Amino acid sequence: MQYHPPSHPLSHHEILGLAAPFARRGLHVDLAASQRLERRLVFKEVPGPDGLREGLRLENPAEGRYLLTRTLMRPDGLQVELQTSGADPAVLLARLDTVPPASQWHTGPGFVLAVGMRVEPQGNVASADAPLRTLATRLELHCDALVLRLQVPATPGIPADLEVEAPQGDVHELPEDLLAVLGQGWSSLWRVGPGWRGSFRLPRREPARSEHARRQMERAGAHLAATLAEPPAQFHARLATARWKVAARRCVPLLGVAALIGASLAVPSFEIAKNSVFRMLIFNAPPLLLALGLCLQELPRFELPRRPRPSTALSWRSAAAAIRPPG
């Protein structure tokens, strides 16, 4: 179905109609925060369970189409969202009620994980009594001085984007294999501006996609909490074998291409008939395999990584002094 953007701002009459199912629940429109021109209604925050503050936002991006967002805020300022979309705001409000606020948080030793979600009918069946499924959309992990964000794409088969940042700006260096030592599809990190970027390979289909993302982010939280609680040199001492395995994996694309080119150059020295199919396949193997690599979920990186070695810093925080090797 094709949707068209509305051509006029929200009228007073429309606001009363859209707010009716919310008013019956004791929720009131915050006119100062709402945007009539953008057809967006914001409802006043109300107390939620466990000290949470709960807010709602209703948007009308297209004729007959609404997007309802629930925002939960912890006393420490951490937020998480739950979204759903459809044609009836009352139905959307009922959908949000099916997801308990506690299910969007996971607190472990030294970290907090906020799980942004989307709730939708299974099979995209647009009926009020259709069975629902809840999918992860954005996972945000807070651990000491670092924040780790994982954006789960809606398109199947595409790796999730990974972002690491230090909100206080006091962490300037992280090992590239900080998360890759976990295996399970974690890529190496590379520096982009003030933070780091990477990717994470997920299962192709739901619900395994969302479940795997949440389970692995909880695992990453425990790993980061343990890593940041000890001196940087301990990261290498504890995970030296895993770090060498990561370095070996990173060499595979480049070494594979070198081996293919070498094999192709060596073909003339073999006694193979010129019109042999086998000879043709060997000559064309490098471009064919390179084309295959471009079709993978994640584009291969052709690199020779640095040799894993222990850090000389006293702390992950930049304010700490570092020991410099002589020379």
Secondary structure, 3 states (H helix, E strand, C coil): CCCCCCCCCCCHHHHHHHHHHHHCCCCCECCCCCECCCCEEEEEEEECHHHCEEEEEEEEEECCEEEEEEEEECCCCCEEEEEEEECCHHHHHHHHCCCCHHHHEEEECCEEEEEEEEEEEHHHCCCCCCCEEEEEEEEEEEECCEEEEEECCCCCCCCEEEEEECCCCCCCCCCCCCCHHHCCCECCCEEECCEEEEEECCCCCCCHHHHHHHHHHHHHHHHHHHHHCCCHHHHHHHHHHHHHHHHHHHHHHHHHHHHHHHHHHHHHHCCCCCCCHHHHHHHHHHHHHHHHHHCCCCCCCCCCCCCCCCCCECCCCCCCCECCCCC
